[in-house]
Amino acid sequence: MHSTSRIIVALDVDNRRAAEGIVDRLGEECGFYKVGLELLTAAGPDLVAGLVARGKEVFLDLKLFEIPNSVAGAVRAAGALGVSLVTVHGMGGSAVMAAAVEAARDFPQLRVLALTVVTSMTESDLREVGIESSTDAQVLRLARLADRAGCHGVIASPREVAALRGALGPDALIVTPGVTLPGPTLPGSTRGDHARTDTPAAAFAAGATQVVVGRAITRADDPVAALRAVRADLGE
């Protein structure tokens, strides 16, 4: 996997102009971008199609959690846009995840990832919604469910990667948001957004396939330098 594909830059902005400005500034330094709900709602699917037309891979982070038929329709729409990764919520259960996987079969480039437990959640947050398991146990439970449903991989924090790699085997995708850069926090970094974090190097050492880095790069004074700092942490 090329280094431009191992690092996914999150376009955590609220308008098309800002997103395209980041892509222009990073140029060939980055080949993979995450588009989440805020930007998709603000800028629409044309932004996603435009990124694909520019030769960029897109991780469309929808966290789909709906009835199976609706989830399947959304996955087909994502595939038609040319995206490479789309997320479905593991808490939707086997039927939802299997519907997403089946819908993705018509799009050879598209992989379905199951969200386990969002990186901002703690065990007290889980208990609040009636889940008594530890975070680690819940992540593994949902990951195994996703694997049986045919998902290509999972989304989880860097802290759970080693256990997930052991449970899912060598071929599963494990994509990790919530990474933090070593050393002083960069301007715009969102270290406080994530309860379960680690560095990109630690995530890859544990078995991650890709890491997602957002405002620590996109809101840095020099986004290219910030992206290169991630690569330096990986020894590239």
N, C-alpha and C positions, 0 to 999 in steps of 0.2 A: 504493500500500500504506500503510495507516494505521500510525502509529508504534507502536501496541500490537502490531502483527503483525511489525514489523521486528525487535523485540527479543524473544527467547524466553528466559524465565527457567527455568533448570534446577532442578528440585525434587530436589536431591541430598541427600536425607534418607532415614532408614531406617524411617520409620513414617508411617501415614496421618495421625495427629493433627498431627505436625509439618508435613506437606505442606499440609494444609487450613488450618493456622494461617498459613502464608506466603501462601496464596491469599487468605484473609480480610484479612490485613494490607495486601496490595497492592491489593486491591479492583479498582476500575476502571482503576487505573494500568497493569495488565498484562492482556492478553487471550490470551497464548500461553505455554504451559508445556511443558517437556520432562520426560518420565517415563522414567527409565532402568531398567536391570535390577534394581538394588538395591531401589528403591521398588516396582517392579512385583512382585517376588518377596515383599516384605514385606507389601504392602497389597492386592495382587490387582487384577484388572481392574475391580472395582467402583469403585475410586478414579478410574480413567480415565473410566469412564462418568459418574461424578459430576461431574468437571470439565467434560465435554462438556455435561451437563445444565445446568450453571451458565453456559453460553454461552462457555466458554473453548475455544480451539483447543489441540490436544494433538499434540506431537511425540513419538511413541513410539519411543525409541531402542533398538531391539532388536539391531542389528548382526547380522542373520540370516546364518548361515553353516552351511548344512545341505544335504541333498539337495534338488533342486528341488521335489519334492512336499511335503516338510515346510515349506519356505519359503513355498510358495503357501498352505498351510493357515494358517500364522501370519499372513500378510498378510490373508487373508480374515477372520480373527478380529479383527485390528486394525481393518479397515474396518467390521466390524459394531459395534465399540465407538464409532465415529464420529470416530476420530482423523484428523488432517489430513496428517501426515507419518509415514513409517515408514522405517527404515534396513535395508539389506541390505549385506553385506560384498562389496566389489568383487572381493576375492580369491577369492570363490566361483566367478567366471567367468560367461560369457555365459548359460549355461543356467539358472543360479540367478537371475540378475538378470531375465532374460526371464520366468521363471516368476512372479517377484514382480510384475512389471508386468502380466502377464496376469491375475493374481488380483485386482489392484487395479481392474480395469476396471469391476467391478460396483459400485464405490463412488465416485461422482463427486467427493467431497471429498478423496479419498485420493491422495497423491503419494508415489512411491517415490524415495528418495535412496540413492545408493551411497556407502558409506564408502570413501575412497581410502586414505590412510595416517593412522592416529590421530595426534593432535597431540603426544602424548608421545614418539613414536618419532623417533630420529635415524638418520643413515645407518649408524652402527655397529650399531644395532639391526636394520636391514634386512639388513646383511651376516650377522648372527648367524643369521638364518633363511634364508640362501641367496640373498638378492636383492642383486645387485651394482650395480644401477642407483642413481643418486642419488635422493634423496627427491623432488625436482622431477620427474624423469623417470618415477618410479613413479606419482606422483599423476596425471600427464597420461596415462600408459598406461591406468590403471584408469578414469579419467574418460572417455576416448574409448571404451573398451569398454562402459562403462555407457550412454553416449549411443547407441551402436549397438544395445544391448539394449532401448532404449526408456525407460530411467529418466528421471524428470523433472528430476533434478539430482544434485548430489553434496555430500558433506561433506568439507571440507578446511580446513587452517589458513589464517589471513589471509595468510600469506606467499605462498600459491599462487594467490590469487584472480585476479590480473590475467592470469596465463597461462591459467587455466581459462576466464575469460571470453572470451579470444581464441580458444581452442580449441572452446568449446561454443556460442558465439554468444549473442545477446541474450536469449533466452527461457529458458535453463536456470536452475533454482534453484541457488544456491551458498550453502550454509549453513555458517557458520564458528563452531565452538567455539574455545576457546583465546584469546579476546580478553582484553586486560588494560586496565584503566582508566588514563588518564594521571594522573601525579602520584603521591603516596604510595600504597602498597598498602593497601587497605581491610582492616579486620579480617575474617578468614575467607577472604581472597582466596587463590586457588590458583595463583598465578603459577608456582610451581615444578612444577606438574603438567604443564605444557605446554612442549615444547622449541621450538615454532615459533609465536610469538605476535606480535600487534600490537594497536593500539587499535581500537575499533569504528569510529571515523571513517576510519581507514586502510583497514579492511576494506571499508566501503561505497564509499569513493573508488575502490578497485580493482575494484569490481563485484559485491560480495556482495549477496545479496537479504535475508539475515537473519543476525543474530549470536546466539549462545547465551552467556548470562552466568549463572553459578551462584552459588557461595558468596560472591563479592564483593558480591552483592545480598542473598542470603537470610540470610547470617550477619552482615551489617552491623548496627550498633547501630540504624540507621534505614534499613530496606530501601527505603522509598519515596524517601528522599533519595538513596540509592545508585542506584536506577533512574533518577531524574531526572538524576543526574550522567552516566549513559550518554547520556541524551537531550541533555544539554548538550554533550557531546562531538560529537554529531551535528548540533549547531546548531539543534536544535528548540526 
